[in-house]
């Protein structure tokens, strides 16, 4: 039985897209009979899941502490999965030093440097460009982590293309692994509410995530145009960690209703007629939009919202970057049942063609096994990775040891 160690950025929460992604990965390795340990230096929150109930061992670890070395030497995992590049920076050199035969996998979640650069360009009022990406310090850090690992999981088809074409990353180091979802069958669709049984618009998003905060602020303006045409419709805003800025938008008389945390986001989306997601910056795959498809709920989003999510398949609703047109498309989708039903079918096709977990799991584990069986050759061919392992992490290593010694003297 192989051993998987996941080094988490935070404890897993079901309220976040990142949390759901990590749960999907846990299930993949559980299905392959791995023994799994989830370790993190983060503090638990009220939304943190009990992983022990899922058959996963929990381990608290410390930053800049040799106690991790003792822990990982004793565990001797076969595979170590870093949850985001920051965890590889902190613990990658320790894993390489004490478990040299372990396969090192980076789950990027999304490309952080892409999301951050887009946000910065938007705040400056500038167009997003490849040049801005290439100048990003965050990009240098994240690309370095990708190169140091044996395999990096990239969630979006767009991001795979970006890494290969702009940053010239060897595709042998990259693996496209989107969300792993259940296929939608006839029994599932029969249980969906009909067009006539549904009402209102909905947005669901965790407000720790800056693109979600921005999207709701955009919705406040978009909603005025929609409400003029649909005076009985309401927009329900759901999400954990709502800020005061978001709570102040609550205006029931205008049909703009901030509901807060949703115990079951899927049930909320199943009751709605249309999902709205005017996302102006971000990266990766948007969980709110795959959830909409899983619930048979058409959506209106932006080109960044739908980016890398649907291959060449038509969207389950509309993609629109002009917010006046966005509002008009939302009204159309909400009003015309034939258009709505056709959009629903497109969502089914996207989920079943791109996100079928049974298909994805088989090919992913084949890739893991292949690299494990040829690990020495794989690493030898990754010269830039070995160079970075030799140079960059020496600086990280000695900085960490300096901090540890400093903390010991305090």
C-alpha positions in Angstrom: 0.0 0.0 0.0 1.5 3.3 -1.1 1.7 6.4 1.1 0.6 9.8 0.1 1.5 13.0 2.0 -0.4 16.1 1.2 1.1 19.4 2.5 -1.8 21.7 2.6 -1.9 25.5 2.4 -5.0 25.4 4.7 -7.2 22.8 6.2 -9.8 21.6 3.7 -13.1 23.5 3.6 -16.1 22.5 1.4 -17.0 26.2 1.1 -14.1 26.8 -1.4 -13.3 25.7 -4.9 -9.8 24.8 -3.7 -11.3 22.7 -0.9 -13.5 20.8 -3.3 -10.6 20.2 -5.6 -8.6 18.8 -2.8 -11.4 16.4 -1.8 -11.5 15.2 -5.4 -7.8 14.4 -5.3 -8.2 12.7 -1.9 -10.8 10.4 -3.4 -8.6 9.5 -6.4 -5.8 8.3 -4.2 -8.2 6.6 -1.8 -9.7 4.7 -4.7 -6.2 3.5 -5.5 -5.8 2.3 -1.9 -3.2 4.9 -0.8 -2.7 5.6 2.9 -3.1 9.4 3.1 -1.8 11.9 5.6 -2.8 15.6 5.3 -0.4 18.0 7.0 -0.6 21.7 7.3 0.8 24.6 9.4 -2.6 26.4 9.2 -5.1 26.8 12.0 -8.6 25.1 11.7 -11.7 27.2 11.1 -15.3 26.5 11.9 -15.7 25.4 8.2 -12.8 22.9 8.3 -13.7 19.3 7.6 -12.8 16.4 9.8 -10.5 14.4 7.5 -10.2 11.6 10.1 -13.9 10.9 9.3 -12.8 10.5 5.7 -10.1 8.0 6.6 -7.3 10.5 6.2 -4.7 11.1 9.0 -4.3 14.7 10.1 -1.0 16.2 11.1 -0.1 19.7 12.3 3.3 20.9 11.1 5.4 24.0 11.8 7.1 26.4 9.3 10.9 26.7 9.6 11.2 23.8 12.0 13.3 20.6 11.9 10.3 18.8 13.5 9.0 18.4 10.0 12.2 16.6 9.0 11.7 14.1 11.7 8.0 13.7 10.7 8.7 13.1 7.0 11.7 10.8 7.6 9.5 8.5 9.7 6.6 8.7 7.3 8.6 8.1 4.1 5.8 8.8 1.7 5.8 7.4 -1.9 4.1 10.6 -3.2 4.2 14.1 -1.8 1.5 16.5 -3.1 2.1 20.2 -2.5 -1.1 22.3 -2.2 -0.1 25.4 -4.1 3.5 26.6 -4.9 4.0 28.3 -1.5 4.0 24.9 0.2 6.6 23.6 -2.3 8.8 26.7 -1.5 8.5 26.0 2.3 8.8 22.3 2.4 10.1 21.1 -1.0 13.7 21.2 -0.1 13.0 19.2 3.1 11.1 16.5 1.2 13.9 16.3 -1.5 16.5 16.0 1.3 14.8 13.4 3.5 12.6 11.5 1.0 14.6 11.7 -2.3 12.7 8.8 -3.9 9.2 10.3 -3.3 7.4 11.6 -6.3 6.9 15.3 -5.9 3.6 16.6 -7.3 2.5 20.2 -7.3 -1.3 21.0 -7.4 -1.3 24.6 -8.6 -5.1 25.0 -7.9 -4.9 27.8 -10.5 -1.9 29.8 -11.6 -1.6 32.4 -8.9 0.6 34.7 -10.9 -2.0 34.8 -13.7 -4.8 35.8 -11.3 -2.6 38.3 -9.5 -1.2 39.9 -12.6 -4.7 40.3 -14.1 -5.9 41.9 -10.9 -2.9 44.3 -10.8 -3.5 45.3 -14.5 -7.2 45.9 -13.9 -6.5 48.2 -10.9 -4.0 50.1 -13.0 -6.6 50.4 -15.8 -4.3 48.6 -18.2 -4.8 45.8 -20.6 -3.6 42.4 -19.5 -0.5 41.3 -21.5 2.1 38.6 -21.8 4.7 41.2 -21.1 3.1 41.9 -17.7 3.2 38.2 -16.9 6.9 37.9 -17.8 7.8 40.7 -15.5 5.9 39.2 -12.6 8.0 38.2 -9.5 5.1 35.9 -8.6 5.4 34.2 -12.0 9.1 33.5 -11.4 8.4 31.9 -8.0 5.5 29.7 -9.3 7.3 28.7 -12.4 10.4 27.7 -10.3 8.2 25.5 -8.1 6.7 23.8 -11.2 10.2 23.1 -12.5 11.4 21.7 -9.2 8.5 19.2 -9.1 8.3 15.9 -11.0 4.7 16.7 -12.0 2.4 19.7 -11.8 -1.3 19.4 -12.0 -2.8 22.2 -14.1 -6.5 22.7 -13.9 -7.3 24.7 -17.0 -6.6 24.0 -20.6 -5.7 27.7 -21.1 -3.1 27.6 -18.4 -1.5 24.5 -19.9 -1.2 26.4 -23.2 0.2 29.4 -21.4 2.9 27.4 -19.6 4.0 25.6 -22.8 3.9 28.5 -25.2 4.9 31.6 -23.2 7.1 30.0 -20.5 8.4 27.1 -22.6 7.8 24.5 -19.9 8.5 20.9 -20.9 5.1 19.3 -21.3 6.5 16.2 -19.6 6.3 18.2 -16.3 2.7 19.2 -16.8 -0.5 17.3 -16.5 -3.9 18.7 -17.3 -6.3 17.6 -14.6 -9.6 19.6 -14.4 -12.3 19.0 -11.8 -13.2 15.4 -11.4 -17.0 15.2 -11.4 -19.8 12.7 -11.7 -21.2 12.2 -15.2 -24.7 13.5 -15.6 -27.1 10.7 -16.5 -30.8 10.5 -17.3 -31.7 9.7 -13.7 -30.0 12.9 -12.5 -31.7 15.1 -15.0 -35.1 13.7 -14.1 -34.7 15.0 -10.6 -33.9 18.5 -11.7 -36.6 21.2 -11.3 -38.1 22.4 -14.6 -37.8 25.9 -16.0 -41.2 26.8 -14.6 -40.4 25.5 -11.1 -37.3 27.6 -10.8 -37.0 31.3 -10.0 -34.5 34.0 -9.4 -30.8 34.5 -10.2 -28.0 33.4 -8.0 -24.3 34.0 -7.3 -22.2 31.7 -5.1 -18.6 32.4 -4.1 -16.2 32.5 -1.1 -15.4 36.1 -0.2 -11.9 35.4 0.8 -11.4 35.2 -2.9 -10.9 38.7 -4.4 -12.4 37.9 -7.9 -15.7 37.0 -6.1 -15.9 40.3 -4.2 -15.3 42.2 -7.4 -17.9 40.1 -9.3 -20.6 41.0 -6.7 -19.7 44.7 -6.9 -20.2 44.4 -10.7 -23.5 42.7 -10.2 -24.8 45.6 -8.2 -24.7 47.7 -11.3 -25.8 45.0 -13.7 -28.7 44.1 -11.5 -30.3 47.6 -11.9 -30.8 46.9 -15.7 -32.1 43.4 -15.1 -34.5 44.5 -12.4 -36.1 47.1 -14.7 -37.1 44.4 -17.1 -37.9 41.7 -14.5 -39.3 43.5 -11.5 -40.4 40.3 -9.7 -37.0 38.6 -10.0 -34.4 38.5 -7.2 -30.7 38.1 -7.1 -29.5 35.9 -4.2 -25.8 36.3 -3.2 -24.4 33.3 -1.2 -20.9 32.8 0.2 -18.8 32.2 3.2 -16.7 35.1 4.9 -18.9 37.9 3.5 -17.1 41.2 4.1 -18.9 44.3 5.5 -18.6 45.8 1.9 -20.6 42.8 0.6 -23.2 42.9 3.5 -23.9 46.6 2.8 -25.1 45.7 -0.7 -28.1 43.9 0.9 -31.2 45.7 -0.5 -34.3 43.4 -0.3 -36.6 46.0 -1.7 -34.4 46.1 -4.9 -34.3 42.3 -5.1 -30.6 42.3 -4.3 -30.4 39.9 -1.4 -27.2 38.9 0.4 -27.9 35.5 2.0 -24.5 34.7 3.4 -23.1 31.2 3.9 -25.0 28.3 2.1 -25.0 25.0 3.9 -25.5 23.2 0.6 -24.5 25.3 -2.4 -25.8 22.7 -4.9 -29.3 22.8 -3.5 -29.3 26.6 -3.8 -28.2 26.5 -7.4 -30.7 23.7 -8.3 -33.5 26.0 -7.2 -32.3 29.0 -9.2 -33.1 29.7 -12.9 -29.9 31.4 -13.9 -26.4 31.7 -12.4 -24.6 35.1 -12.9 -20.8 35.4 -12.7 -19.4 38.7 -14.1 -15.8 37.7 -13.3 -13.2 40.4 -14.4 -10.0 38.7 -13.3 -8.9 35.3 -12.0 -7.5 32.0 -13.2 -8.2 28.3 -13.2 -11.7 26.7 -13.3 -14.6 28.4 -11.6 -16.3 26.0 -9.3 -19.5 28.1 -9.3 -19.8 27.5 -13.1 -19.2 23.7 -13.0 -21.7 23.6 -10.1 -24.3 25.4 -12.3 -23.9 22.8 -15.0 -24.1 19.9 -12.5 -27.4 21.4 -11.3 -28.8 22.0 -14.8 -28.7 25.7 -14.2 -27.6 27.9 -17.2 -25.2 30.7 -16.6 -24.0 34.1 -17.9 -20.3 34.8 -17.4 -17.3 36.5 -18.9 -14.5 35.2 -21.2 -12.3 35.0 -18.1 -15.0 33.2 -16.2 -15.4 30.5 -18.9 -11.7 30.4 -19.8 -10.2 27.0 -20.3 -13.4 25.3 -19.1 -15.4 24.1 -22.1 -12.9 23.3 -24.9 -14.6 24.0 -28.2 -18.1 23.1 -26.9 -20.8 25.8 -26.7 -21.3 27.4 -23.3 -24.4 26.6 -21.2 -25.8 30.1 -21.5 -23.8 33.1 -22.6 -20.2 34.5 -22.4 -20.3 38.3 -22.5 -17.7 40.9 -21.4 -19.8 44.0 -22.1 -21.9 44.4 -18.9 -24.9 46.1 -20.7 -25.0 43.1 -23.1 -24.4 40.8 -20.1 -27.6 42.1 -18.5 -29.6 41.6 -21.7 -28.4 38.1 -22.1 -29.3 37.3 -18.5 -32.8 38.6 -19.2 -33.1 36.5 -22.3 -32.0 33.3 -20.6 -34.4 34.0 -17.7 -37.3 34.6 -19.9 -37.3 32.1 -22.8 -37.8 28.5 -21.8 -36.6 27.0 -25.2 -33.3 28.9 -25.0 -32.9 28.0 -21.3 -33.5 24.2 -22.0 -31.0 24.3 -24.9 -28.4 25.9 -22.6 -29.0 23.3 -20.0 -28.2 20.5 -22.5 -25.0 22.2 -23.4 -23.9 22.1 -19.7 -24.6 18.4 -19.6 -22.4 17.9 -22.7 -19.5 19.9 -21.2 -19.5 18.0 -17.9 -19.7 14.6 -19.5 -17.1 15.4 -22.2 -14.5 17.2 -20.1 -15.0 16.4 -16.4 -16.0 12.7 -16.1 -14.0 11.6 -13.1 -13.9 7.9 -14.0 -12.1 8.7 -17.3 -9.8 11.3 -15.7 -8.8 9.2 -12.7 -7.6 6.3 -14.9 -5.4 8.4 -17.1 -4.0 10.4 -14.2 -3.0 7.4 -12.1 -1.4 5.9 -15.2 0.8 9.0 -15.5 1.7 8.9 -11.8 2.8 5.2 -12.1 4.8 5.9 -15.3 6.8 8.7 -13.8 7.3 6.7 -10.6 8.7 3.8 -12.6 11.1 6.1 -14.5 11.8 8.7 -11.9 15.6 8.9 -12.2 15.4 9.3 -16.0 12.5 11.8 -15.6 14.6 13.9 -13.3 17.7 13.7 -15.3 15.8 15.1 -18.3 14.6 18.0 -16.2 17.9 19.9 -16.1 16.4 23.2 -15.2 14.5 21.6 -12.3 17.7 20.0 -11.0 19.5 23.4 -11.4 16.8 25.1 -9.4 16.8 22.4 -6.8 20.6 22.9 -6.4 20.6 26.7 -6.4 17.3 28.3 -5.4 16.4 26.0 -2.6 19.8 26.3 -1.0 18.8 30.0 -0.3 15.4 28.9 1.0 17.0 26.2 3.1 19.5 28.4 4.9 16.9 31.2 5.4 14.6 28.6 7.0 17.4 27.3 9.3 18.3 30.9 10.2 14.7 31.6 11.2 14.5 28.4 13.2 17.6 29.2 15.1 16.4 32.8 15.7 13.1 31.4 17.1 14.9 29.0 19.3 16.9 31.9 21.0 13.8 34.0 21.6 
